[in-house]
Amino acid sequence: MLVVTTETVAGRQVRQTLGQCFGVVVRSRGIGGNIAAGLRSLVGGEIVEYTQMLEEARKHAVDRLVDNAALMGANAILMLRFDSSEIGQTMSEIVAYGTAVILDPA
């Protein structure tokens, strides 16, 4: 599945637009990760525990996005975007979304 952040793909043309597709993930650090991150935040700098969690969540959201588009019959996703938000003080929501399309060679 081709996934791009652009509206068009060089050498391809959109045969059919199937609609929006998305993948959602909600993640929370365990108590150990929260304690380690809390201690690290006292001295400043990158909080590696949260960076790793968000990178994994983002990859998982894209996997779900691709699965959703495949179920729609797409062979590509255009205009990939991400959104994130906090749920309470311990959870993060990551949404990957885009437009599911069928591309043909130009």
N, C-alpha and C positions, 0 to 999 in steps of 0.2 A: 504494500500500500504506500503510495507516494503521499507524503505529508509536507506541505509547504506553508510558509507565512505570507506568500504573495497571492495576488488575485489571478495571475496567469502563470503558465508554465511554458517555457520556451520550447517550440517544436510540437506543442500539443494544443488541441482545442477542446473546449467543453462541449460534449455531445448532449449531456443532460445534467441538470442541477437537481439533486435529490432532496436537498434541504439541510437543515442544521443537524449537527451531530455533536455529542459531548461525552465526556468521561469525568466522573466525579469521584474523589477520594477524600475521606476524612481520617486524619491520623492524630494520634496522641503519643507523646513520649511516655515511657514508663516512669515509675517513681525514681528509679536510679538515674535515668537520663535527666529528669527534671532537677534532681539534686546536683548532679555534676554541672549542668548548664547554669544553675543558680550560682554555684560557687565560681564558675568561670566568669560570669557576668560581673562579679565584684571587682575583678582586675581589668576588665575591658578586653576588647579584641573579638575575633570571630568566635561564635559559639558553635563549635564543630558538630555537637550532637544534634542541634536543630538544623544546621545546614544539610547534614546527611539525611535527616528525616524528610526534609522538604524536597531534596533531590530524588529520593526514592518515591515519594508521593507524586511528584511531577511525572516521573517515568510510568508509574502505575496509571495515572490519569490518562496519559497518551495511549497506553495499551488499551484501556477501556474505550477511548475515543475511536481507535482503529477498529476494535471489535464492533462498536455501534455502527460505524460507517459500512463495514463489511456486511452486516446484517441488512443494511439498506440497499446493498448491491453496488456500492461505490468501488472504484478502483483508485480514488485519490481524495484527499482532503485539502481544500484551499483555505487560506486565511486563518491558519492555526493561531489561536490566542489562548492565554492563560488568565485566570482570575483566582484570587485567594482571599480568604477571610478567616478570622478567628471565631471559634465557637467556644464561649466561656473563656477561661484563662489557660486551658491545657490542650485544646484541640485546634487543628488547622484544617481548613477545607481548601482543596485545590481543584479547580475545574479547568479542563482543557476543552476547547470548543472550536468548531470550524464549519465549513460547508462541504457536505458530501457530494461528490460529482463523479460522473463517468467521463474520462478523458480519452480522446482518440488522437492518433498521430495527425499532425497538421498536413 
